[in-house]
């Protein structure tokens, strides 16, 4: 049994991860306030800031999920304070506590916001395009420098959009649109995007924890299947028991509307390409995503329908 400290334990990814890991290991959750949603076996450390905690003795691994996500209301200084400086302070305490491995959940946005004919790989030159992804990249570099020539393994994971029936942000909005609507303008959409099921991400983080030899690597992680936004909506609506009508609105027209309304970023997310090559992650750990995208998305749609009644 390992002792694992998890920051962001009550967040979206954290809840799934802690619930799964606590079945086999000793989990310490860093939380802002006590949570009744975490398993009773989980020790909870209450702190307003994850970087102010005292790391318990004999902690083996830290999984750092906490941070502030992309939000137009967050300033550059806020991203730096939490995502960069806070992460670095936690890492310094990890050094003092002599932990074995530090796992940092970054973002595929460090590579860029779209692909053009070639999937992202770990060898690509980073190209973060907004304050959030820039802060993640700065944190990656700071961690690599701090842990250089130390005994602590650094594992960096860059996932794409993570989906589940209770996922936050734009995915939640899409689920609501499908549930309430009957028509969506994706009939002409043939883009290619990588996503990851929450179960697949949890499975991969767990593989990183249990790996029994030294590891200092960055991994791009995603479901095996690359799908279009059209397929995404069809699977979700099928799971909800709905038959969506996808209107054949020309993509060029929608692109023009996005330019005029200042919604270029949203257009890129819905209609652009973002493909991830996950072969390094699979080969390194002899790991395979337990969930397949099309089936998992239908399950998500079904769970969303049943939980929103």
C-alpha positions in Angstrom: 0.0 0.0 0.0 1.3 3.4 -1.0 0.7 6.8 0.7 -0.5 9.3 -1.9 -1.2 13.0 -1.4 -3.7 14.5 -3.8 -4.3 18.2 -4.3 -7.6 19.3 -5.9 -9.2 16.2 -4.4 -12.7 17.7 -4.4 -12.5 19.0 -8.0 -13.9 17.2 -11.0 -10.9 14.9 -11.7 -9.9 14.7 -8.0 -13.2 13.2 -6.9 -13.1 10.4 -9.5 -9.4 9.8 -8.8 -9.6 9.7 -5.0 -12.7 7.5 -5.0 -10.9 4.9 -7.2 -7.4 5.1 -5.6 -8.7 4.9 -2.0 -9.9 1.4 -2.6 -6.3 0.1 -2.7 -4.0 2.8 -1.2 -3.7 5.3 1.6 -4.9 8.6 0.2 -4.4 12.0 1.8 -6.7 14.7 0.3 -5.8 18.4 0.3 -9.1 20.2 0.6 -10.3 23.8 1.3 -12.9 22.5 3.7 -14.0 19.0 4.9 -15.9 17.1 2.3 -18.6 14.5 3.0 -18.3 13.3 -0.6 -14.9 11.7 -0.2 -14.6 8.1 1.1 -14.3 7.8 4.9 -10.9 6.1 4.6 -9.4 9.3 3.1 -7.5 11.6 5.4 -8.4 15.2 4.7 -5.9 18.1 5.2 -7.8 21.4 5.3 -6.0 24.4 3.9 -7.0 27.5 1.9 -4.0 27.0 -0.3 -2.6 23.7 -1.4 0.9 25.1 -1.2 0.6 25.9 2.5 0.2 22.3 3.6 2.5 20.2 5.6 3.2 17.0 3.7 2.7 14.0 6.0 5.7 11.8 6.8 6.4 8.8 4.5 4.3 10.2 1.6 5.3 8.3 -1.5 3.7 10.3 -4.3 2.1 13.7 -4.8 -0.6 14.0 -7.6 -1.0 17.7 -8.2 -4.5 18.4 -9.7 -5.2 21.7 -8.0 -5.1 25.0 -9.9 -7.2 27.6 -11.6 -8.6 26.8 -15.0 -9.0 29.0 -18.1 -11.5 31.7 -17.2 -11.8 35.2 -18.8 -12.1 36.6 -15.2 -8.7 35.4 -14.1 -5.7 37.7 -14.6 -2.2 36.8 -15.6 -1.1 37.5 -12.0 -3.7 35.0 -10.7 -2.6 32.3 -13.0 1.0 32.9 -12.1 0.3 32.9 -8.3 -1.6 29.7 -8.3 -0.5 27.6 -11.3 3.1 28.5 -11.2 4.3 29.9 -7.9 1.9 27.7 -5.9 2.9 24.6 -7.7 6.6 25.4 -7.2 6.1 26.0 -3.5 4.4 22.6 -3.2 7.3 21.0 -5.1 9.8 22.5 -2.7 7.9 21.0 0.2 8.0 17.7 -1.7 11.7 17.9 -1.8 11.9 18.5 1.9 9.6 15.6 2.5 11.8 13.4 0.3 8.8 11.9 -1.7 9.5 9.5 -4.5 7.4 10.9 -7.4 5.6 14.2 -8.3 2.8 13.9 -10.9 1.7 17.1 -12.4 -1.5 17.4 -14.5 -0.9 20.0 -17.2 -2.8 20.5 -20.4 -2.6 19.6 -24.1 -2.9 23.4 -24.6 0.8 23.6 -23.8 1.3 22.0 -27.3 -1.1 24.4 -28.9 -4.9 24.8 -29.6 -5.1 23.0 -32.9 -3.4 20.5 -35.2 -3.0 20.7 -39.0 -2.5 17.3 -40.6 -0.3 15.9 -37.9 -1.1 14.8 -34.3 0.6 16.4 -31.4 3.5 14.4 -29.8 5.8 14.9 -26.9 8.5 16.0 -29.3 6.6 19.1 -30.5 7.9 22.6 -29.6 5.4 23.9 -27.0 3.1 26.6 -28.3 0.6 27.7 -25.5 -1.7 30.4 -26.8 -3.5 31.8 -23.7 -2.7 32.8 -20.1 -3.9 29.5 -18.7 -1.8 27.2 -20.9 1.2 29.6 -20.6 1.0 29.2 -16.8 0.9 25.4 -17.1 4.0 25.5 -19.4 5.8 27.8 -17.0 5.0 25.4 -14.1 6.3 22.5 -16.2 9.6 24.2 -16.8 9.9 25.3 -13.2 9.3 21.8 -11.9 11.8 20.3 -14.3 14.5 22.8 -13.1 13.7 22.2 -9.4 13.8 18.4 -9.6 16.8 18.2 -11.8 19.6 16.2 -10.2 17.3 15.1 -7.3 15.9 11.7 -6.4 12.3 12.8 -7.1 10.7 11.5 -10.3 8.7 14.2 -12.3 5.8 13.0 -14.4 3.9 15.6 -16.5 0.6 14.6 -18.1 -1.1 16.7 -20.8 -4.7 15.6 -21.3 -7.2 17.1 -23.8 -10.8 17.9 -22.8 -11.9 15.4 -20.2 -15.5 14.1 -20.5 -18.0 12.7 -18.0 -21.7 13.2 -17.3 -20.7 15.7 -14.6 -17.8 17.4 -16.4 -17.7 21.2 -15.9 -17.2 24.0 -18.4 -17.9 23.8 -22.1 -18.7 20.1 -22.0 -21.4 20.7 -19.5 -22.9 23.4 -21.7 -22.9 21.0 -24.7 -24.7 18.3 -22.7 -27.4 20.9 -21.7 -27.7 22.0 -25.4 -28.3 18.5 -26.5 -30.7 17.7 -23.7 -32.8 20.8 -24.3 -32.5 21.2 -28.1 -33.4 19.4 -31.2 -31.2 21.1 -33.8 -27.5 21.9 -33.9 -25.4 23.3 -36.7 -22.9 20.5 -37.0 -24.1 18.6 -40.1 -21.1 19.7 -42.2 -18.5 19.1 -39.4 -15.8 16.6 -40.3 -13.1 17.7 -37.9 -10.9 15.3 -35.9 -10.5 15.8 -32.2 -9.0 13.8 -29.3 -10.8 13.6 -26.0 -10.3 11.5 -22.9 -12.8 9.7 -20.7 -12.4 10.5 -17.0 -12.0 6.8 -16.4 -9.1 6.6 -18.9 -7.3 9.5 -17.3 -7.7 8.0 -13.8 -6.4 4.7 -15.1 -3.3 6.4 -16.6 -2.5 8.5 -13.5 -2.7 5.2 -11.5 -0.3 3.6 -14.0 2.1 6.5 -13.4 1.9 5.9 -9.6 2.6 2.2 -9.7 5.4 2.2 -12.2 8.3 0.6 -10.4 11.3 2.1 -12.0 12.6 5.6 -12.2 10.7 7.9 -14.6 11.1 11.5 -15.6 8.8 12.0 -18.6 6.1 14.1 -20.2 3.1 12.2 -21.6 0.4 13.3 -24.0 -2.7 11.2 -23.1 -6.0 10.7 -24.9 -8.6 8.0 -25.9 -7.5 5.8 -28.7 -10.2 7.0 -31.0 -10.1 10.4 -32.7 -13.7 11.7 -33.5 -15.5 14.6 -35.0 -17.7 17.0 -33.1 -20.6 15.5 -35.2 -19.8 12.0 -33.9 -19.5 13.4 -30.3 -23.0 14.9 -30.4 -24.4 11.8 -32.1 -23.0 9.6 -29.3 -24.1 11.8 -26.5 -27.6 12.3 -27.9 -27.9 8.5 -28.5 -27.1 7.9 -24.9 -29.8 10.4 -23.9 -32.3 8.6 -26.1 -32.6 11.6 -28.4 -32.5 12.0 -32.1 -30.7 15.2 -32.9 -31.0 16.9 -36.2 -27.6 18.2 -37.3 -28.2 21.1 -39.7 -25.8 21.2 -42.7 -24.6 24.8 -42.0 -21.4 25.5 -44.1 -18.3 25.7 -41.8 -17.1 28.8 -43.7 -20.2 30.7 -42.8 -19.9 29.7 -39.1 -16.2 30.8 -39.2 -17.2 34.2 -40.5 -19.9 34.5 -37.8 -17.3 33.6 -35.2 -14.9 36.3 -36.5 -17.7 38.9 -36.4 -18.9 38.0 -32.9 -15.4 37.5 -31.4 -16.0 33.8 -30.8 -13.0 32.5 -32.7 -11.8 30.4 -29.7 -15.2 28.7 -29.3 -15.3 28.0 -33.0 -11.9 26.4 -33.0 -12.9 24.1 -30.1 -16.1 23.0 -31.9 -14.9 22.9 -35.5 -11.1 22.7 -35.5 -8.8 19.7 -35.3 -6.9 18.7 -32.3 -5.3 15.2 -32.6 -3.1 13.6 -30.0 -0.6 10.7 -30.6 -0.8 8.7 -27.3 1.6 5.9 -28.4 4.4 6.9 -26.1 2.2 6.7 -23.0 0.8 3.3 -24.0 4.2 1.8 -24.9 6.0 3.2 -21.8 3.6 1.6 -19.3 2.2 -1.2 -21.6 -1.1 0.6 -20.9 -4.3 0.8 -22.9 -7.3 3.0 -22.3 -10.0 0.8 -20.6 -12.8 2.8 -22.2 -13.5 3.3 -25.9 -14.7 6.7 -26.9 -17.9 6.0 -28.8 -19.3 3.6 -26.1 -18.0 5.8 -23.2 -19.8 8.9 -24.7 -23.1 7.0 -25.0 -22.7 6.0 -21.4 -22.1 9.7 -20.5 -25.3 10.7 -22.3 -27.2 8.0 -20.5 -25.8 9.0 -17.1 -26.5 12.7 -17.8 -30.2 11.9 -18.7 -30.7 9.8 -15.6 -29.0 12.3 -13.2 -30.9 15.3 -14.6 -34.4 13.9 -14.2 
